[in-house]
Amino acid sequence: MLRPYQVKVLILGTSIGKRYARTDEIGVPFAITVDSTTTVTIRERDSKEQIQ
């Protein structure tokens, strides 16, 4: 059973901005993205704060 906020969403083939918009729409509080140069970014939905 999943606990609250343990949801995995995989969105491929779109820009980073579209990925963030989709995770915002479904209410994911933290989004983790990995770009083609293996940079990992964690973004908090409400404040839009990002950590690389």
N, C-alpha and C positions, 0 to 999 in steps of 0.2 A: 504494500500500500504506500502511495506517495504521501509525504508530509506536505503541508502548505509550503509553497515556493520551491518545491523540488520538481520543477517542470522543465523538460528539455524541448526546445524548439529548434529545428534545423532548417535554416533558410539559405539556399544556395543560388548562385547565379544572378544576384542583384547587387546594387551598390550598397555601401555601408549605410548611407542615409535611409534607404528603403528598408534595410534590415532593422534599423532602430525604430523606424515608424511602425513596422509590423509588430515588433515586440511591445511597443508602447500601446498599440491598439488592443492587444490581448491582455494587457495588464502585468507584464513581466517586470518585477521591480529592479532586477539587475540583468543587463545584457552583456554577454561575453562574445566578442568577435575576434576572428583570426583572419588577417589579410594574407595576400600572396607572399609577403616577405616574412611571414611568421611573427608579425607583431601582434601581440594579444592586448586587447583593450577591454576593460571592464567599465560599464557605464551605468550609473544610477538613474532610474527613470524620472523621478520627481525633480531632482536638482540638475539633471543633465551633466553632472560631474563625471569626468573620465580619468581613468588611471591606466597608463600603459606599462 
